[in-house]
Amino acid sequence: MQRTLLFFFLSVGFLFAANAQNNLRRQIEERVEQRVGWVDSVVTSRYYRVKYDTAYIGRPEGKVTLKLRTNISGSTFRFERNDGVLSGKSRLHTQTRGTISVGASYRGISASISLNPAKLGGKSKDNEYALNVFKNRFGFDINYQDTKTMSGSATLDGIDYEMVAGSVDFRMFNVNAYYVFNGKRFSYPAAFTQSYIQKRSAGSWLIGVTYLGGRIKTIGETLEGVGTLRIREGYLSIGGGYAYNFVYKKRWLFHLSVLPTLVVGSWNDVRLDDQRTKMKTPFPHINTTTRAAINYQFNKKYFAGATLMMNNSLMGNRSVFVDYTRWYVRLIFGIRL
């Protein structure tokens, strides 16, 4: 009898505990659904908030966008100097760098991951970090390069040197920012992130700011009998340009923009071993950011495209000449769900 009662009370207790656990699980699921629904409504409201002319700009259909991207990039650096202190020139370039990335966005909120096949094989020691933000009214690019694959040639005081990969340490930090005056009818994101759709052709005047800072330094006994050479440069420039989106037959979008900026401040010097010489910035010194894109919309679900961005810094006169160019090309295939 006692065992029967004990078994009965234990069974009742287990039933109450199971029922309480089920109620707690339902409450948690309901709260999670409420939170997710609230977040979704807020994100959706923000995504479809209209601050543009809907005759020219619109939002694509679908909540989720998946992208497969191939990125190819490279840099070149050219330096010449003949001012009585140092006579020499160099022409260097990095190895072409390729990465593959997979990205996903939900109502305009995006995340992606990139893979460099050369890194996995141990063939590349270069590192590059980038952040790109494109909005209808403003946007910016931030890029940092740390590369040891620069190679080329150099001449110092009449002696030629071969600059093999690993003989030069090159680091560069670059920031480009823009402001669009006609943000209600012209869309940068339509060309570069596909988070908007340009319905009709439109263009806009731009203003922009560019900062470029970095250094290039020889490693070890690269310049035998000369010593270590280091060139350091830093520029802040302001300017204006123009951008245009051309829409063809509603499926094609062609973009081109050029934004030249004029240097208003600079910090440059050359150091050969322990001898340091400041470089005066000759006027004018121009930084130019060029962007181009082609997008094709197969239907409401599938799209493909290619984008190009190139930064060029050009400074020079008869005594000192510096030319730095960085470029990258991106191929895109996307699906909207």
Solvent accessible surface area in square Angstrom, and as a share of the most:
residue,aa,sasa,rsa
1,M,174,0.77
2,Q,156,0.69
3,R,211,0.77
4,T,89,0.52
5,L,81,0.41
6,L,107,0.53
7,F,146,0.61
8,F,113,0.47
9,F,130,0.54
10,L,94,0.47
11,S,36,0.23
12,V,45,0.26
13,G,37,0.36
14,F,144,0.60
15,L,126,0.63
16,F,142,0.59
17,A,60,0.46
18,A,48,0.37
19,N,79,0.41
20,A,59,0.46
21,Q,108,0.48
22,N,58,0.30
23,N,52,0.27
24,L,103,0.51
25,R,112,0.41
26,R,125,0.45
27,Q,91,0.40
28,I,90,0.45
29,E,87,0.39
30,E,96,0.43
31,R,163,0.60
32,V,81,0.47
33,E,119,0.54
34,Q,125,0.55
35,R,171,0.62
36,V,93,0.53
37,G,39,0.38
38,W,160,0.56
39,V,74,0.43
40,D,39,0.20
41,S,62,0.40
42,V,70,0.40
43,V,17,0.10
44,T,34,0.20
45,S,70,0.45
46,R,124,0.45
47,Y,10,0.04
48,Y,93,0.35
49,R,132,0.48
50,V,89,0.51
51,K,144,0.61
52,Y,23,0.09
53,D,42,0.22
54,T,73,0.42
55,A,48,0.37
56,Y,33,0.13
57,I,0,0.00
58,G,8,0.07
59,R,47,0.17
60,P,6,0.04
61,E,106,0.48
62,G,30,0.29
63,K,95,0.40
64,V,48,0.27
65,T,18,0.10
66,L,74,0.37
67,K,30,0.13
68,L,95,0.47
69,R,40,0.14
70,T,51,0.30
71,N,20,0.10
72,I,60,0.31
73,S,12,0.08
74,G,9,0.08
75,S,2,0.01
76,T,60,0.35
77,F,4,0.02
78,R,80,0.29
79,F,4,0.02
80,E,54,0.24
81,R,10,0.04
82,N,103,0.53
83,D,53,0.28
84,G,81,0.78
85,V,83,0.48
86,L,12,0.06
87,S,46,0.30
88,G,12,0.11
89,K,85,0.36
90,S,14,0.09
91,R,107,0.39
92,L,9,0.04
93,H,92,0.41
94,T,14,0.08
95,Q,91,0.40
96,T,92,0.53
97,R,56,0.21
98,G,34,0.33
99,T,12,0.07
100,I,79,0.40
101,S,1,0.01
102,V,87,0.50
103,G,8,0.08
104,A,48,0.37
105,S,20,0.13
106,Y,73,0.28
107,R,23,0.08
108,G,39,0.37
109,I,98,0.50
110,S,83,0.54
111,A,75,0.58
112,S,64,0.41
113,I,131,0.66
114,S,71,0.46
115,L,90,0.45
116,N,13,0.07
117,P,69,0.43
118,A,37,0.29
119,K,79,0.33
120,L,134,0.67
121,G,54,0.52
122,G,56,0.54
123,K,166,0.70
124,S,17,0.11
125,K,151,0.64
126,D,11,0.06
127,N,52,0.27
128,E,31,0.14
129,Y,137,0.52
130,A,66,0.51
131,L,97,0.48
132,N,47,0.24
133,V,38,0.22
134,F,25,0.10
135,K,81,0.34
136,N,19,0.10
137,R,81,0.29
138,F,96,0.40
139,G,2,0.02
140,F,57,0.24
141,D,3,0.01
142,I,55,0.28
143,N,6,0.03
144,Y,72,0.27
145,Q,13,0.06
146,D,28,0.14
147,T,4,0.02
148,K,73,0.31
149,T,10,0.06
150,M,0,0.00
151,S,26,0.17
152,G,25,0.24
153,S,61,0.39
154,A,10,0.07
155,T,29,0.17
156,L,7,0.04
157,D,104,0.54
158,G,67,0.64
159,I,98,0.50
160,D,114,0.59
161,Y,27,0.10
162,E,136,0.61
163,M,7,0.03
164,V,79,0.45
165,A,54,0.42
166,G,41,0.39
167,S,11,0.07
168,V,0,0.00
169,D,10,0.05
170,F,1,0.00
171,R,90,0.33
172,M,4,0.02
173,F,80,0.33
174,N,5,0.03
175,V,36,0.21
176,N,6,0.03
177,A,35,0.27
178,Y,7,0.03
179,Y,84,0.32
180,V,0,0.00
181,F,111,0.46
182,N,49,0.25
183,G,3,0.03
184,K,116,0.49
185,R,105,0.38
186,F,0,0.00
187,S,0,0.00
188,Y,0,0.00
189,P,1,0.01
190,A,4,0.03
191,A,0,0.00
192,F,18,0.08
193,T,43,0.25
194,Q,10,0.05
195,S,29,0.19
196,Y,34,0.13
197,I,66,0.33
198,Q,10,0.04
199,K,95,0.40
200,R,128,0.47
201,S,36,0.23
202,A,10,0.07
203,G,13,0.12
204,S,4,0.02
205,W,171,0.60
206,L,4,0.02
207,I,84,0.43
208,G,3,0.03
209,V,68,0.39
210,T,9,0.05
211,Y,78,0.29
212,L,5,0.03
213,G,9,0.09
214,G,17,0.17
215,R,53,0.19
216,I,12,0.06
217,K,71,0.30
218,T,8,0.05
219,I,67,0.34
220,G,55,0.53
221,E,143,0.64
222,T,26,0.15
223,L,2,0.01
224,E,136,0.61
225,G,83,0.80
226,V,40,0.23
227,G,23,0.22
228,T,49,0.29
229,L,22,0.11
230,R,38,0.14
231,I,8,0.04
232,R,100,0.36
233,E,6,0.03
234,G,5,0.05
235,Y,0,0.00
236,L,63,0.31
237,S,0,0.00
238,I,95,0.48
239,G,23,0.22
240,G,35,0.34
241,G,10,0.10
242,Y,90,0.34
243,A,0,0.00
244,Y,88,0.34
245,N,0,0.00
246,F,95,0.39
247,V,22,0.13
248,Y,99,0.38
249,K,149,0.63
250,K,183,0.78
251,R,109,0.40
252,W,93,0.32
253,L,15,0.08
254,F,74,0.31
255,H,7,0.03
256,L,105,0.52
257,S,2,0.01
258,V,63,0.36
259,L,9,0.05
260,P,54,0.34
261,T,4,0.03
262,L,68,0.34
263,V,21,0.12
264,V,97,0.56
265,G,22,0.21
266,S,38,0.25
267,W,152,0.53
268,N,12,0.06
269,D,3,0.01
270,V,5,0.03
271,R,81,0.30
272,L,42,0.21
273,D,74,0.38
274,D,135,0.70
275,Q,110,0.49
276,R,106,0.39
277,T,32,0.19
278,K,147,0.62
279,M,11,0.05
280,K,183,0.78
281,T,42,0.25
282,P,19,0.12
283,F,166,0.69
284,P,72,0.45
285,H,3,0.01
286,I,71,0.36
287,N,7,0.03
288,T,34,0.20
289,T,5,0.03
290,T,28,0.16
291,R,4,0.01
292,A,26,0.20
293,A,5,0.04
294,I,81,0.41
295,N,13,0.07
296,Y,56,0.21
297,Q,39,0.18
298,F,94,0.39
299,N,70,0.36
300,K,146,0.62
301,K,86,0.36
302,Y,76,0.29
303,F,5,0.02
304,A,26,0.20
305,G,16,0.15
306,A,34,0.27
307,T,7,0.04
308,L,59,0.30
309,M,4,0.02
310,M,70,0.31
311,N,10,0.05
312,N,40,0.20
313,S,3,0.02
314,L,79,0.39
315,M,1,0.00
316,G,29,0.28
317,N,83,0.42
318,R,242,0.88
319,S,44,0.28
320,V,11,0.07
321,F,47,0.20
322,V,1,0.01
323,D,25,0.13
324,Y,2,0.01
325,T,21,0.12
326,R,9,0.03
327,W,67,0.23
328,Y,21,0.08
329,V,44,0.25
330,R,46,0.17
331,L,88,0.44
332,I,10,0.05
333,F,88,0.36
334,G,1,0.01
335,I,46,0.24
336,R,13,0.05
337,L,104,0.52
